[in-house]
Amino acid sequence: MDPYVAAGYGVTVVTLGAYALRILRRGRTLARSAPERATVPLAREERR
């Protein structure tokens, strides 16, 4: 395999891995900051 192709795959894998970690950390932070029980009314209940 050409070194440039391998480097391209490597950069892609590292970038996607870093993005996935960032998304997971952000989700965990949001989950911690949310109220204990957040209720969202359903569309059917809103019409009543």
N, C-alpha and C positions, 0 to 999 in steps of 0.2 A: 504494500500500500504506500502510495506517495505520502511523504511527510506532511505536505500541505493539506492533503485530504484528512489525514489523521488529526492534524492540529485543528482543522475545521470541525470535525466531530467532537474533539475534546472541548473546544470552546462552547459548542452547542450544549453538550452534556452539563458542563459546569454552569452555564447561564441558566438552563432550565432547572437544575438542582437548586441554585440560589433563589430563583423565583419561587419554586415550590416551598422552600423553607420560609421565605418571607410571607407567603400566603398563609401557611400554617400558623406562624407566630402571630400574624395579624388576627386570624380567626380566634385563636386562644385568648388574645388580649380583649377582643370584642366580647367573647363569651364571659370573661371575668367581669367586664364592666356592665353587662346587661343585668337588669333586675332579676331577682330570684325566679319569678314566674311572670313572664311577659305574655299577656293574652292579646291576640289579634282577633277582632270580630270577623266572622265569616261573611261572605257576600250575601248569603241568604238571610242572615240575621239583621243585616243593615237595612234591608228592604222592608222589614216588618214595622 
